[in-house]
Amino acid sequence: MCGINIIIGLQDALLAKNTLAKMNAAMAHRGPDNDGIFVDGPVALGHRRLSIIDLSAAGNQPMSGCNGRYQIVYNGEFYNYKEVKTKLLAVENPYSFQFGSDTEVILAAYHTWGVNCLQHINGMFAFAIYDAVKKEMFIARDRMGIKPLYYYQNEGCLVLSSEIRSLLASELIPRKLNKNGLIDYLRYQTVHAPETMVAGIKMLMPGKYCLFNINHNLRIEEKKYWSIKEISKLSTKNYSYKQVCERVYELLYASVQRRLIADVPFGAFLSGGIDSSAIVGLMSKAASQTVKTFSVTFDESEFSEARYARLIAEKFKTNHHEIKLTSDYFMQELPAALKAMDYPSGDGPNTYVVSKVTKNAGITMALSGLGGDELFAGYPIFTRSQTLQKFEGLAMVPSSLRKIPAALFKFIRPGIPSEKIAELLSLNNLNFENTYPLSRQIIADAQLKKLTGFAQLAPNSVARIIHEHELNKFETLTKVSIAEIASYMQNVLLRDTDQMSMASALEVRVPFLDYTLVEFVLSLPDAYKNPTSPKKLLIDALGNLLPPEIINRPKMGFTLPWKHWMKHEMREFCEQKISSLSKRSFIVEAEIKTLWNAFLSDSPLVPWSRLWYLIVLENWLIENNISSE
């Protein structure tokens, strides 16, 4: 796990080297173990290394191969590299290996198979390989979008990096706000790839690569090597439910085994929920050493999952660490958490705190249960979508009549759920393509226009994702899974996990997102995944691995007592940012101050989350000196 920087097109070698040095320094937190730079004419590669596999200097990057023909910079982990290395050694005229790292296996795979090397790699990655003979650059990102890769291009230069801050540190990119990205963030608390919050900076999409000659074309033209929308049902239609459960267990256990390959101490995040408990249970079976687990606890008992985490820790005899999160400690860490944000996020500080304490305990790599909800129908949106499907016929009722129950809902039980119901009833069509984009929207478009003063808003990015993934051919639960993975998971959860764990130089691996498991589960008929009980298919596949107390416990999620903090310990900080944001050209001052006062008055229409992500946005704009004019 590391950070990579690439500059193509600067003809001044000294300028390229100095620019890379600034970019590397901007993301030193991602790789404290080594700082490397390679410059050859218009090609400049930079790398910050966090040593996980082959801790020797032989694993440093940029790494050379074939007597200097190739140079690679790589961020991530190649879990099956030993198996692929065996295959490579069996081919005619095999690559001559010099070292023991997974990085060199990628070089050898590319030398042997070209772009088809991607079909052999199981892992999380973003990498670039330069071929000095052909003057070609090969750039790729993993299937699930676990590792980020941002880029900026103009007529004479192409710049890529693992982080936006590193791109900005190059001083080759204007620090201007992307107005369409802003609207996306205000709708969904994120900007959906390929767009970002900074004008001109884009993101290479998951499952894509690009290959180009640096002398002829510096444009990023993405090509697909894997797509989640191409999951087929044919491979599983003849499976019995028992066979499905056996296969899910087999794939998940193999995924956990792969992710235990490391030459550094490792552990696991443990909330005590089904997903993290399953990962810890399988780790305990697969690992040759005692597993170290880490969980967050609170003084506020309504937020604490401590007793569930302890139950799992005791069952699997882990070396368990509880992170007691008090208001004082959180306030002490909040400035650092906000400063660590490469991307504005309302949830990021959660991951920052647990990652920091885990790293301080001597752990360099940790496994997470992220992805279980998306694969195994763990969110309420799965059952809601099934229910809404039954009411698609309501769209035939005149909108004037549908407004009556909508108004009644809002009057009897004012709050966000009633507001959502009213929005749904106002739609012209209650099909998935129309209802899903509302599911995670924080502010309705009508309210967003009042807040920003904009007469027209940018097109809805989640609606675009739904359309691009051609979800009509899938059953309801698979539709939701793909939509969740391609929108919320990839653009919020994975981005937060990457930026906040790497802020403490901690690598986080996600077994539920092994592409072989994802392909199998998404190819299953809904009948096998129907959430009649929490994540029934996963529970059945695990057999007696988890105790009933974990299976039947109420779902809490990982949250913090933000409402209390924002009204008390953090109030001065919040009001400063609200005041600063109110002066921005894209915010109507009276509207945001009305929102803040409504929150302070405990209005059910203004939860803490509706303000906090705006506060984070303003802080991020200031920290990164982004012009909004």
N, C-alpha and C positions, 0 to 999 in steps of 0.2 A: 504494500500500500504506500503510495507516494503522491507526488504532484509533478505534472509535466508542463513544460512551456515550449512552444515552437514559434519561430519567426521565419517566414520565407519571403524573400524579396528585397531585404536591405542589402545594398551592395557594399556598404562600408562595414568591413569585418569588425573593426574596433567598436563602432556604434552598436552593431548587433550584439557583441559580447557584453558591452556595458548595459544594454537594454535588458538582456537576459539575466544579468546579475541582479538588476532591480526587481525583475519579475520573480526570480527565485527567492529573493529576500522577502518579498511580500507574502509568500506562502511557506516560509521556513517551518511553521508549525506542522505542516503536513509531513515533513521529512527531516527530522533533526539529526539523522545519522550520516548524511552525506549531501554535498552540494556539487553538482556536475554540470559542465557546459561543453558543447561541441559546436564549432563553427567551420563551415566549408563553403566558401563563396556566399551565395545568397541563402544558404540553409543554416539555421542556428537552432540547436536543441538544448533545452535546459531541464534539469531534474533535481528534485529534492527527494531523498530516500528515507523511508521508514523500513528498516530491515526486519523481515518476517521469515523468509526462506533464504538459506545460505547467507549467514550474517557476515561473511568475510568480505574483503574489499573487492573480490572477484565479482560480486553481485552489484557493484556500483554502476550507475548509468550517467550519461549515455553509454550504452554498451555496443562494442564493435563486433562484427562477425565477418567471416570469409575474407580474412586479411584486409579488413577495412572497407569492404564493399558496402556493407550494411551498417547503419547506426539506428539504435532503437531507444526510445523513451517510453516508459510503460508505467501505468498506475493501475494497481489491482492485484488479483491473485488468479493463477491458472491451476485449478484444483486437480485436474487429471494429467498434469504435465509428465509424471513418471510413465504412465501408460503410453502417452503420445511419443515420448522419447524412445520407448521400446519399439514402437512402430517405425519411427524415423531411422533407427539403427538397422532395421531390416530391409530398407529399400536399397536399390542398386546405387552405388556411389553415395553412401550416406554422408550427411553433414558431419564435419569434424568438431565434436564437442570439446570445449576447453574447460568449462566450469560446471557448477552443479545447480544453478538457479533455474527457476521457471522462465525467467526472461529470455535466456539463451534458447530455450525450447521453442518459444514463439518465433525467434529469428530463424531457427532451423526449419520450423514448419512453413514459414513464409518462403524460404529459399527452396523448399521441396515442392510445395503445393500451390504457391501463389496465394491469391485471395481466398481460395478454397480452404486455406488453413483455418479459417473461422469456423468451419463445420466440425473441426476436431477439438475446439477449445471449449471446455466447460469452466466457466469462472465469471468473475466480475472484472471489467477492464475498460480502459481507454488507452490506446497506444498509437504511436506513429513510428513507421519504419522508413528510413531514407535509403534508397538504392543509388549509390554514387556512380555506378556504371550506366544504368538506364536513366539517371536523373529523374527518378520517380519517387513520389511520396505516397505511402499507403497509410491511411488513418482509419481506425475502427473503434466502435463502442459496443459494449456487451448487449446481449439480447434484451435483458430486463431493465436496462437503464440505471443500474446500480451505481456505476462510476460516471461522473459528469465530464463533459468536454465542451467548452465554450469557444467561440471563434468570432473574429472580426476580419472583414476583408474590404479592401478598396482596390483601386486600379493597379497599384504598385506593390501591395503588401498583404500578406495573410498572417494573422497572429492567432494562436490557439493556446488554451490553458485549462488547467483543472479548476481554476477559480476566476470569477469576474474581477476580484480585487487585483489579481496578478495581471490580468489584461490591462486594467486601468493604470497599474504601476508602470507599464511600458511607455506611457505618455504618447502613444501613437493613436489613442482613441478619444474622441470628444466625450466629456462627462455630461451627457445630455439624457434627460428622462425620455423613455419611450412611452408616448401618451396612450397608445393601444395597450401596452403592457400594464400601464397604471390602471386602466379600467378593468383589465383582467384581474389584477391584484385586488382591487376594491370589491369585485364580485366574489372572488374565490380564495383570497388570502395567499395567492401565488400567481405567477405568470407561467402559463403552460408553454412548454417547448413546442416549436423551436424559438419562440420569442423570449426575450428577457426584459428586465426593468430598464436596461440601458439601450438607447437607440443605437442600432447597428450591430450590437452583440447578439449572436444567436447560439443555439445549442445543437450539436450533432445529435440526431435522434437515435433512440435505442434500436439495436438490430440493423444498423446502417454502417456503411463504410464508404470511403472515397479513395480513388486511385488516380493520380494525375502527374503529368510531366511538368516539372517546375519551370522549364524553359518556354513552355507553350501555353500553359493555363494555370492560373493561381486561384481559380474559382472552386468553391466547395460544391460539388455535384454528387449528392448522396445516392448510393445504390443499396438496395435491400438484400440482406442475406438471411434474415429471419423476421417473421411477422406474427404477432399474437393473433391477428384476425384470420390467419390461415389454418387455425386448429381444425382438425377433421374429426368427425364422430365415427368414422368407419373403423378405426382401430380398436374401439372399445364396445361396439354395439352388441357383441356376443358374450361379453363378460357377465358372469353372475355377480351378485352383490358381494358374496364371499370372496370371489377372485379379485374384485375391485379393492376391497379392504386389504387383502394380502399385498396387492401391488402398491397401494398407497403407502403401506408400512415399509415395504421393501425400498421404494424410491426415497422416502423421507429418511430412513435410517442410513441409506447409502449417501445421501446428501450431507447428513451430519458427519459421517465418517470422513468424507472428502474435506470438510471444512475444519477438521482437527489437525490437518497437516500444517505444521509450523515449527520453527526453531526458537520460539519465544514463549513465555508463560501466557496461558489463555484462560478465559472464564466465560461467563454467560450473564446476561441481564435476566433477572427473574422477578416478575411482577406477582406471580402466583396465579395468573390467568392460564387458560388452557394452552395457548400457543407457546408461551415461554416455558411453562411446566413440561410440555411435551419435548421441547428441545433439550432441556436439562436432563430429563429422564433418558433420552436417547444418547446424550453425551456421556452420561454415567455408565451406560452399557458399552459404549464404543471406546471410551478413553482408557488409557492404561494408568492414569493417575487420578487423584481426587479432583473433582471439578470445583472451581471457585465460582460462587454466585454472588450477585450484587442486586440489592433492591432498595427502593426509596421508601422511607417511612415518614409519617407526619404526626405532629401533636394532635392535629385535628382528625379525630378517629373516622369521620365520615369519608375522608379522602384516602385513608391508609389501607393498604392491602397486605400489611406486614404478616398477619397471622396465616394467610394463605401461602405466602412465600416461605415462611418458616416450616409449614407442613411439608412442602416439597423438598426443602433443604434437608429436613430430618429423614424423609423417606429415602432419598438418594444419597444421604450422608455426604453432602457437599460442604465445602469450607465456605460458610455463608457470611456475608458482610451486609449489614444494614446501614443505609445512608440516612441519618436523621436530618430531615430538612426542616429547619425552623425559619421563621420570618427573618430573623437577624442574619442567618447564614445565607439565605437566598438573596437578601438585599446586598450582602457583601459580594456575592458572586454575579449579580445581575449586570453590572457595568461590563464585566469581562465577557459575559455571555452575549450581550448586545454587540460588543466590539468584535466578537468572533464571527458574527453573521456575514457570510459572503453574500447572502440573499436575505431579504427581510422575511421574517417568519413569526407567526404568533405563538407557535409551539416549540420553537427551537431551544429556549432555555431549559426545558425539561431534560432533553437529551444532553445538553452541555454539562449539567450538574452531575448526572450519573456517570457520564464518560470521564469527567475529570477525576472523580473519586475512584473510579475503577482503575484509571491509569496510575494514580498515586499509590494504589495498592500493589503496584508492580506488574500489572497486566498490560500487555501490548495488543492482544487480540481477543475479541469477545464475540460470542454468538448471540443473535437476537431472534425473537419470535415474529418479527415483522413479516407480513405477507399471509399469515394464517387466516385472518379475517377475509381478505380478498379472495382467497382460493376456496375456502370452505363455508362461505355464506354466513360470516359472523356478524355483519352489521345489520341494523334494523332496516336499511334501505333494501335489503334482499326480500324480506317479507312484505314491506310496503309496496315494492314493485309488483310482486305477485298479486297483491290486493288491488292495486290500481289497474292491472290488466283486466280484472273482472268488471271494472267500471268504465271501460273505454266507450261504452254505449252512451254514457252521460253527455258526450259531446254532441249528441243529436238533440239534446234539450236546448232551447234558445238561451243564449247567454244572459238575457234579461231575467229569466227564471232562475238561472244558476246563481245569480248575484244575491238572491234572497237567503239561501242557506249559508252562503259565504259571510254575509253581514251578520247573520245570527251566531255563527261560530265565533266571530271576532268580538261580539258583544258579550256572549255568555262566558267565554274563557279567553280573555285578551292575552296574547303572548305570541311567540314565534311560531309554535305549531299551528295555531289558528290562522296566522298570517300566511303560512305555507299552504294550508288547505284552501284559503281564499284565492291565492294565486293559481293553484291547480284548477279550481273551478272556473277560473276566468279564461283558461286555455281553449283554443279552438278545437284542439284534438288532444285526447288523453293517452296517446300512445307513448311508448318509452322514449322515443326521440325528443318529445316535448317535455315530458315530466322529469326525466333524469337530470337535465341541466339545472333544474330548480333545487335538486336534492341537497346540494352542498353550497348553494349560493348564499352568501352572508347577507347581502343587501339586495333587495329587489330593484330591478331597473328603474322603476318609477321613483323610488327613494334615492337611488344613485344619481339620477338626473338632478334632483333637488340638492343633494350634497355637493355635487360638482358644478352645477349650473350649466352643464352641457346639454344642448338640445338633442344631439345625436350621440349614441354610444357606439364603441367598436363592436364588431360582431362577437357573438358569444363563443369562446374558445372550446368549452366543453361540448357545445352543440356541434362544433366542427369535428371534434374528436369522435363523437358518436357517429357522425356521417361518414368520416374517413374509414372507420373500422367495420362498416357494413354489417351492423349488428342485427339486422332483420332476419338473417339466416340462422340465428342462434335462439335457443330457448331462453326464458326470462332470467334464470339464475346465472347462466353463462354470459348473457348480455351485461348483467350488473358486474360480474367479476371482471370482464374485459374493460368495461367503462371505469371501474374503480382503479384497476391497475394502470390504465393509460392516462388517467387524470389525477386523482387524489394521491395514489401511492407513489407514482413516479415523480410527480411535481411538488409534493409536499413531504411525505414520509421519508422517501429515499434521499431527497435533497437535504432535509433537516438532519438525517442520520449522518450523511457524509460530512456536511460542514461542521456539525457540532462535535462529532467524535474526533474528526481530524484536527480540530482546534486543540485537542490534547494529545495528538499523535497516537490515537487509539484506532485500530482497525476493527470494523464491525462486519461480521459475515452473516448472511441471511439464508439459512437452509431451506425455508419454504419457497424461495425463489430460484431454486435449481430448475433450469429450463425443462429438464426431463419430467420433473414432477408437475410443473405448470402445464406442460403439454398434455399429460395424462389426465389430470383433474379437469381441465377445461374441455377435454374431448368427451367427458362423461355426460349422459343424459341427466336432466334435472331430477329425475326420479331418484337417482342415487345420492343427490346432494341436498334434497329437500330439507330445509332447516326446521323440522318438527321439534327438535330440541337443539340447543346450542352446538353448532358444528358437528352434527350427528355423524357424518361420514368420517371425519377425522377421529372422533371418539371411538367409533366402532373399529377403525383401522388400528388404533393404539391398543385395543384389547383391555387388559387390566393394568396397563402402565400407570394410569393416573387414578388417585383415590376419588370416591364419590363427592367428597367435599369440594374438590376442584371442579369437577364436571358440572355440578349442580349449583355452584355459587353464582350470585348475581354478577352480571358484567358491569365493571366499574370504569375501565379504561385508565390510562395514566394521565392524571391531571393534577393541577396544583390549586390551592385556594386563592385564585387570582382576585375574585370579587372582593374579598376581605382586604387583601393586600393593597389593591388599587384605591380603596377608600381610606386606608389608614397609612401604613408604612410607606407606600409608594405614591401617595397622593400628590405631593409636591412635584415629583419627577413627571408624573402623568400630566399634570396641569401645565407644566412648562412646555411639553411636547405638543399638547393640544393647542396651546396658544401660538406656538411657532407654526404648526401646520395650518392653522386658521388664516395665516397671512399668505399662504401659497395661492397662486393664480387658479389652481384647479379645485380649490375648496371654497365653498360659500361659508363665510365666517359664522353667520348666525345659525346655520344648520348644524355645524359640528359642535358649537357651544350648547345648542339645544339638546343634542345627543348626550353630551357629557352631563348636563344637569339632570336629564331623565335617568341616566345610569345612577347618579348619586341619590336620586329619589326612589330607587328600586323599581323603576318601570319594568314590567315584564317584557316590554317590546325592545328593551336595550340591555341585553346581557353584557357581561364584561368583555366577551370576545369581540363584540361589535366595536369596541373602543380600543382594545389593546393592540390589535393588528395595525390600526391607524397610528398609534403611538410609536410602534416599532418601525413603521414606514418612515415617519418623520426623522426618527433617530438614525436610520440607515442613510437617508438622503443627506443628512448633515455629516455623518461620519465619512461618507464617500464623496462629498462635495459634488453631488449631482445637481445640475441645473435643471429646474423645472419650467423655465421660461421658453 
